[in-house]
Amino acid sequence: MKTIKILIKGKVQGVFYRATALKNAKSLSINGVVKNCLNGDVEIIAEGNIDKIDDFLNWCKKGPPMAKVSEVFTEEIERMNFKEFKIIY
């Protein structure tokens, strides 16, 4: 089990990034949260199987078709025991 905080920079708001992240996370059995940041970034906390987290992170580097991801920063953090993956508005 691994928990990471992911910060995605670029054109990542208004392109269905959060909704697509939710769909991908659920398909990989990853729990956590995704939210828009005031500065235009997207922040995700993802928790799950190490291999699945790696797959999810690879998706985050591309995002949905209309996104233009410029940078992705990750930080391993303490486990938070999420029960599901959800969007924070």
N, C-alpha and C positions, 0 to 999 in steps of 0.2 A: 504494500500500500504506500502511495506517495501523494503528498499534497504540495501543489505549487501555485504561486501567484504569477500570473501572466499579464504583462502590460503590452498592448498592441498599439502601435503608432501608425499614422498614415490617414488615408481616406477610409475610415472604418465606422463612421456614424452616418446614418441615413442610407445604408446599403444592405440592411437586413443582417448585419453581422451578429447581433445578439440572438436573433431568432434562429439563424443557421447554426450558431454555436450550441444553442439549446438542443436542436435536433441531433447534431453530431455527438454531443456529450451523452445524450440518452442512448443513442445507438451503440456507444462504447461502454455503457454502464458506468459513466463518470458522474459523480455528484459534485455540487458546488454552486457557484453564482457567477453571473456575468452582468456588468453594468457599464453604462456610458460615464465617462469622466467629463467634468466641465471644460477641460482643455481640448476636447475632441478625441482623446484616446478611448480605448475600451480596456477594462480591467476584468480579469477572470480569476477566480480561485477554483481550482480543479483538484479533485481527490479521487483516486482509484488505483487500479492495477498499474504497475510501472509501464508495461508494454502498451497498455491502452492510453496512458498519459502521453507517452511518446507519439503515438498515432494522432492524438488530439492536438498536440503541440505542432506537429507537421501540418495539420489542417489550419491551425491558427496563423501560421506563417503565410498562407495563401488567402484564407477567408473565403467569403462567398464571391460569386463572379464579378460583382460591381465594386468590390473593395480593392483598394490599392495599399497593401501593407508595406510600410517602409522599414519598420524595425519591430522586433519582438524581444522583450526582456523577461527573464524568468528568475524566480527565486524560490528555493524550496523552503517551505514554512512548516510549522507545527500542525499536526493533524487536527481537523476541526469537526470531524464526524458528521458531515452533511448527510441528510437522508434522501435528497433528491437534487436535481440540477434546476435552477430557476433564474429568471431574469429579475434583476432589481431595477425598479423604475425610479 
